[in-house]
Each structure stands twice: as structure tokens, then as C-alpha cells.
Amino acid sequence: MHPQTFLELPLSRAADAAPLQRQLHARLKTAILGGELPAGSSLPGSRALAATLGIARNTVSAVYDQLAVEGYVLARRQGTQVAAQSHREERPAQSAAPVLARRVAQLTAALAMHRPAALRPGEPALPQFPLAAWRRALDVAYQGNTAALGYGDPAGEPALRAAIARYLAVARGVRCSAEQIVITEGAQEALTLCVRLLTNPGDIAWVEDPGYRGAKAAMQAGDLRIVPMRVDGHGLAATPEDWHQHPPRLVYTTPAHQYPLGAVLPAPRRLQLIAAARAHGAWLIEDDYDSEFRHAGEPVAAMQGLPGDGPVLYVGTFSKTMFPALRLGFLVLPPALLAAAQAPLAAMLRGGHRHEQLAMAHFIDSGQYARHLGRMRRLYRARQQSLRAALVHHFDVPHTVAGGHCGMHLTVRLPPAFPDRVIAAAAQAYGMAVSPLSGFSLAPKDEDNGLVIGYGNTAPELYGSLLGRLAMLARQASLS
């Protein structure tokens, strides 16, 4: 289209239209970038264009001035000319899909869209959360506290760090001071911090196999060489040969409740793991994400609390015990790492969510947190028992149940004839979010075929119908 014809088009006077100055600016900018007004061409004088469009001359002058500031035109004595746009490229007929970094593609490959669905592992019973008590804690945190609107301590609010230290000492046997605790945006940021603080690209990291996918994602984001370590009935099973052949910089483990198989790492293995890590200059990441919900026997203490200054970084989160959207987790640094980590942490963190942190500190110190955990332990214990009964009566395909003495899920192993990924994909159409066990493994074996079934977010009265449908889908998958 000829520039003059283009410029003669009237501007919109509709009630909901943008201001005339903004319309004209957008029209000229689009024409310049699109090549309709090529470099070197002269724009009409402000008086002439104002008369053509029926607008004030000041409006046109303001648009020309703005375009000059932005570098689209040049104001010369002889008039306003379009500047050369060296960055402008001809638009291809069809834009190519952006290519993400290889490590990002690896992160997203195993992650599905998170939609509300029944039987999702790791999702708490949100309708049971004591919202009124949490609102009161937030009111206490916000009341007259404008200072908390600014940046805080990069490691987190001192009140919350002190409350967590007291809680961990009593409930989890963790030995630490408040100064060793770093508040994070959930457990995932804590894992990422471990990778950023302690590794370089190409370093070796061990992860449990099958194991938590978020740990693998953090290692992949750091360009680490991941070595899957098999898990047996007692948790991570590392041998002296493993330490010799693949000496790690980081070792990720869930000793109190292996995820997703539910094993407990016994004391001899814990001590061996700590001794081997110390001997090889490795660091252990202990993820204790759902150990508060133990349903049988006494609570299993954290590995971090064993005698001696072990090279253990302890990771915890409030996403399961409170609610996921809170985005509060924490990392307990060993004393040997504390001083060296201060400057890097100050550069990596900004100390946000201060009022939520203060509310969480009040929630713990007031006893509301302990009372809430007690209620949820009883609820999840009853739901776990109901799910076990429903598996017996309604899931009529060959299976065995692994773990189940802790947390918010049961793992059901299936014969290879019942492909878990096919079953899980089919279940999504019926509003179920069970996870395929093989999806937790980097090197799946036949025994890694099964389903991880959450019971935290699903009422027991639904278990029968849901598991009946799941059994039907399993039988269909075995025939396909």
C-alpha cells in the first residue's frame, strides 16, 4: 500500500478505542517495522497530516517526537524521515518452533500438566486445611509491619528459621542452629541451591532409581552427569565399587521414606553412606519431604542428626504439611559449609515472602502447626487403610503393594503384561492422576512397572469406584 494512502486512513473514534495519539503511534511504528514506510522516506508535515486525519497538530507532533526518541525516525531540518532499521528481517512464511536448551527439554519431558484429579501422589487434603487459623497468623504478620514490605535477610526471616530449628530438633532429631537454615521457595529451590553451591557442570550426581523426579530435574539443570543408583527393600543400595567407578559430588537420598517405594534406610547403611561420602569428598542431600506422616511405629529420625559432623544437607518443605501454593521450603547447611556459603547465598537470594514467613513462624510457635499435623496424620492413616482395603476388594488384577507406612501414597507393582504408562495415560480421561512407577526411573527394569496412587487428596468413599475403573483400564491395557 502506498504510504500516503496508508496514512489517510481515518483513526477510530469509537468509545472503546485507544487514544488518537496511541493509535497514530502504533500505525506508524507498525508501518516502519513492516517496511510500508521504508528507510529514508519522509513523513508528511505535522500540520498536513493533522488536517488529513482531522486531529490536532500537537497530537501529530507528540507522536513524531516519541518515534524520534525510540529511534524509528530522524528529525531533520527538511522534515521527519524514517530511520534505517538494520535489525528488521523479512518474516518467514511460517515461524520455526523455538529450540530450547537440551537440559530444559530433559526437564519438561517427564512432567505432565498439573490438573485437579483424584489419586494424585503428593497432593494434600486441602479442604481440611485450617484456613481460619492461617488467616489469624497472617493478620499477626501484617499488623503494622510495613518494614517487612522491603527486602529481608537473603537466608530468610530469623523468626521462621528459629521456629524451624526448634521444631526439627524435637520432631525430626535434626541438630542445627537457626543460622544454618536457609528459607527457600519450596524443596525444589533448595535442591537447586545445593547444585549451584556445590557442583560444576559435568560433576557426577547420584539419584535414587526409581526416585523423585524433581531431584533429577535439579541435577539436569546444573548439567551434571546423573548416575542412577538402584533402590532395594532398604533404600539406596550403593556398593564400594560404585564409589570407585562413579565417585559422586552429590548424592540425593530420601532415607526416612524412600520416594516412591517407601523403604527406610537402616542405620548401618546411613553410617556407611556418611563415611563413604566423607572419604570421597561428596555431599549428601537428605530430602525429608513427607516423613511427618508416619502411620506405623515411631517416627524415623533424620539422617542429619546422627553423631558427627556429617556432610549432609537437609531439605524440607511445607508444601505437603501446609499447602503447595505457600511455596516455603528450607535447607539446613552443615556447619562446615555455612561460612563459605554466606556470600553466594546473598547473591542468589533476595529474602522475599516475608509476611508469609512471619505467619509461618507464628503458626509453628502458637502450636497450630503441631495440631494440624496431628489431625492430618490421623486422616492420612485412615485413608491409607481404606485404600488398602479398596485394593483388595476392587483392584482385581495381579499386584503387590510396596511401602505405605508413611506419606500420602501407596505404590502398587504390576506384572510387565500390564504396562503402567498406558494405564496411567488412560486413567487421565477418567479424572485420575496416578503416576506410572516406571516414570520415576532413569533405567527402568521389569520390577519398576506399577502405579503410584495418592490418597491425600481423595475421599475414601470414592476409592472403590476409582479402583474398579483403574482395574478395568489395566485389563484393557494388557490386551492391547
N, C-alpha and C positions, 0 to 999 in steps of 0.2 A: 504494500500500500504506500502511495506517495506521502511523504511527511506532511505536506500541507493538508491533504485530505484527512490524514490521521488526526492532526491537531484541531481540525474543525469540528470533530465530533463533540456534541454538547455533553457537559457534565451532568450527572444525575442530581435532580432537585428533590428526590423522594425524601419523605420524613425520616426514614431509617438509613439514609445514605450517609457515607462518610463526609466530613467537611470538604468543601470545594478545594481547599489548599492541599489536603491529603490526597484527594482524587487526582489532581493535576500532577502532583509529585510522583505518584505511583505510575501514572500513564507515561510520563517522560522517562522515568527510570527504566520501566519495562521496555520501552521502545529503544532506548540506548543499548541495554544489555542484549536485546533480541536482534539488534542490527537494523531495525527500521529507521533509526536515526544514526547513520554511520559516523565514524570519527571524522572531524573536520567540517561537518555540516553546521550551518548556522541556524540558531533558533530564531523565531520571529521576535521582534522587539516587544518589550513588555506591554507597551501601550496597544500595539496592533493585536497581540494575542488576547489581551483582556477584552478588547472590543469584539473580536471574533467569538469568544466564548461567553460574552455577556457577564463578566465578573470584574471585580475591582483590580486596578493596575497593581495595587500594593500586594494582592494575593499572588499575582504572577511574579512580581519582583522577589517576594519571600521564597517562592519555590525555586527560582533561579539561584538565589543566594545559597539555599540549602544544597542544591545539586553541586554548586561550586565547592562548598565545604566538603562534601562527600567525594569529590574528585571526578564527578561524571561530566562536568562542563568546565570550560575556561572562560572567565570574564575578561574580554579584551576591549580595547578602545573602540574597535569597529563592530563590537557586538558579542553575543554569547555563542561560543562554539562547543560542539561535542568533543570531549577529550578522548584520546585513544584508550581503548580498554584492552590492554595486551593480554589480560587473563581470560577474555571471552573466548569460548570454544564453541564450535558447531555442536549442537546437541545430537547425539546419535538417535537413530530411529527407535531403538529400544535400549534403555539403560541396562548395563550389566549388573547382576546382583553383586553387592559388596562382598568382598572376600575377607573374612575375619581371620585373625591370627590363629594359627593351628592350636595353640593351647586353649583359646577361647572356644573353638569348635569342640574340643575334647570336653570342656566343662559342660556345655549345653547338650551334648549328645545323650547323656543319661538322665537328663532332667525333664520331667513332664510338666505340662500346665497344671497349676495348683487350683483345682476347683473344689468347692464343697462336695464331699462324698463320704459315704459310710465306710467303716472299717479301714480308714487311712491310718497307717502306723505313725506314731509320734504326735498325734493331734490330741490335745487335752479336752476334757469335758467342759467346754467354755460356758455353757448355760449354768454350770454350778459355781462359777467364779463369784466371790463376794464383792460385787460392784460397789455396794454402799460403803463398805469398809475401805475400799480402794479410793473412792471419791473423798472420803474424810482424810485419808493420808495425803492426797493431792492438795486438798484445801489447806492442810497444815503447811505443806511445802510452799504454796504460793502466797500465803498470807503475809503481806507486807515485805516479801523477799524480792525486791527488784534487783538486788545485787546478783542473783542467780540468773538474770537475763543475759549477762555477759559471758565471755569465755571463762571456763573453770580450769582447775588443775587437769593437765592432759591425762593423768592417770585415773581421774575420776574424783567424785566428791569424797572428802575424808570421812564424812559421817557414814556413807554407804560402805566404804572399804573397811571401816572399823566394825560395822554391824556384820558384814560378811565374815570377817576374821573370827569374831566371837561365835557365829553360827557354825562355821566349818569346824572349829575346834571341838564343839560339843557333838554335832551331828555326824561329821564325816571323819573325825580324827586327823584333820589336816593341821599341821604345825606351821603357823606363819604369823607374821605381824601384818598390820594394816598396810604398812609401807610396801610390802611385797605384792599387793593386789593391784591389778590394773583393770579398770572397768572398760568393757568393750560393747560394741553393738552386736550382741549375741555371741554364741560359741564360734560361729564361722569367722568373725573378725579376729577372735582370739587365736584360732588356728592360723589364720593368715599372718598375724603378728609373729607367731613362732617361726614361720617360714621366713619372713622378712628379716627377723632379728638374727637368725642362726644359720642360714644357708646361703649358698651361692648357686646360680644356675649350673646344673649338671651334677650337683651333690646327690647322693643316694638317700632315699627315704623309704622306710618300711611301713606298710599299711597292712592291717589285718585283712585276710581274704577267706571268706567274704567279710565285708566290713562296711563302715559308714562311708557313703559316697561323698559327703561334704569334705572329709579329710583328703580324699583323693583329689577333689577339686582344688583344695588349697595347695596341695603339692604340685599339681599340674600348672597352676597359675604361677608358681615360682620356678617353673622349668626344671623341676627335679626329676631324677631318674627313679621311678617308683618300682620297688620290688615287692610283689605280693607275698605275704607270709601266711601260710595256712594256719587255720584255727581248728583245734580239735575240741574234745569234750571238756577241756580245762582251759580254753582260751588260746592266746598266742603261743605257738609251738616253735620257738627259734632254737636251732642247734649250734654247737660250736663251729660246724662247717659253714653255716650261714654267716656267722660273724667274720669268718676268714675269707669267704668268697665274695661277699657283698657287704663290706663294712659300712654301716649307715651313718649319716649325720643326724637324722631324725628317725624316731620310732614312734608311730602312733598306735595307741592301745586303749582298750576300754576294759580294764581289769575287774571292776566291780560288777559289770553286767555287759558282757560282750554283745555288741550290736552287729548283726541281728539274731545270733544264735543263743544268747542268754547264758553263756558259760561264765564261771567265776574263776579268775586266775588265782591259783593257790599260792600260799606264802612262799614255798620253796622256789616256784617259778618267778615270783616277784623279786625275790632277793637275787636270784641268778640274773635276771634281766637288768637290775640296777648295777650289779657288779660288772657284768659284761659291758654295759653302756659306759660306765666309769673307765674301764680298762681301754676301751676303743675311742674315747673322746666323743661319744654320742650323747644326744639329749632325748629323753623320753617325754612324750606328750600323753598325759593321762586325762582322758575325756570321761568325766563323771556325770554325764548329762541327765540321766534319769534314775540314779541309784537311790534317790529319796523314796521311791515307791517300791519297797521290798515287801513281798507278800508272804514269805515263809522264813521262819527263823530270825535271828538277829541281823541287824544291818551289817553289811560288809564294809569295813573301814577302807579309806583311800590308801593307795599305794604310797602316796606322797608322805604319809605320816610314819612310815617305817623308820627305825633308828638310822642315824647317819644323815649327812647332807647329800642326799642323792641327787643326780642330775635330772630331776623330774619337774616338768612344767604342768601345773594342774589347771584344767579348763572346766568351767561350769557355766550354766545358763539358767535364766529364769523363764525361758520360753516354754518349757514343759510344766514347771511348777506354778507359774503365774498364767501368762498368755503370750502367744508368739509375737503379737504386734508391739509388745513392750520393748523388744529389741535391746535387752540388757543381758550381758554375759560378763564373765570375769576370767582373768588369767592370774594365777599365782606363780610368781617368778621364784626360782631358788635363790637363796642368799648370794651364791657365787656369781649370779648373773645380774643382780639388782643394780649395782653401781654402774656397770658398763652399759646397761640398757636405758639409763635415765635420759641421756641426750637424744638417742634415736627415737625413743617414745615421744619425747616432747616435739620432735619434728613430724612424727606420723599422726599424732592425735591432737584433738582440739578441745576436749572436755565439754561436749555438748550434752543435751537431755538432762540438764542439771536439776530441774524441778522433779522430773521423774525419778532421778537417782535419790533425791532427798525424800521423796514419797516412799520409795522402796526401803530406805533406811528406817523411816518411821514405821512402816508396815512390819518390818522384822523386829524392831525394838519394842513395839507395842504388844507383841505376841500374836498378832493377826496371822503372820506367815506360818508359824508353827501350827496354829489351829486349822488353818486352811489345808496344810499338808496332811494333818491327821484325818480330816474329812475325806480328802482325795485318796489317801491310802485305803481307807475302808471302801470307798466307792470302786476304785480300780480292782481291789481284791475280789469284791463281789462280781464285778463284770468279767474278770478273768475266769472265775469259777463257772459263770454262766456260759461263757464262750467255750470252755472245755466240754461242758455238758452238751451244748449245741453241736459241737463237732462229732461227738459220739452218736447223737440221735439223727442228725440231718446231713452230715457230710459223709455220704456213703461211698467214698472211693478210698482205695488204699492210701494210708498216710501215717506218719508218726509226728508227734509234737516235740519240738526242741525248746528247752528253756521254759520261760513262763513264770519264774519265781520273782521277777522284778519288772518294772517298767509298765508299758501300756500296749504291749503286743504279744502275740504268740507266733512262732514260726512253725509252719506245717511242711514237712518234707514229703515229696511225692515221687513215685517211680518215674523214670525217664519217659515212659509212654504217655504221661500227662504233661505236656510242655507248658511250663509256668508262664512264659511270656505271652503265649497265645491265650491262656486262661485270663490273665490279668488284663489284657487288651480287650477281651470280650466283656469282662466284668464292668468296664468303664461305661458301656452303654446302658447298664442297669444301675448306675449310681454308686458303684463300689470302687474303692481305690486301694485294693490290695496290691502289694508290690511283689514282683517275681523275685524269688530268692537269688536266682542266677544273675540278676541285675546288680547285686551287691558284690559280685566277684569280678576281678580282673582276669582271672584264668579259671573259668567255671569247670567244675567236674560234675560227674553224674549225681553225686550226693548234694550238689548245690541247686537241684531242681526242687522248687517248692514255692510256697506263698507266705508272705509276712502279713499277718492280719492284725490290724489295730482294733482295740476295744475301748480306747479312751473316749472317742467322740461319738459312740453309737450306743443307743439304749438297748438293754438286754432283750426286751420284748421283740426286737427286730432280728435277733441272731438266727432264729430258726428259719425264717423265710429267706434271709440273705444267704445262709449257708446251703440251704436247699437249692437255691438258684446257682450258687457257685459250684456245687457238685454236678448239676446238670451241664454247666459250661465245661467243666473238667472232662466229663464223659464225652461231650461233643468234640472237644479238642483232641482226645485220644483217638477218635475215629477219623479225623481229618488227615 
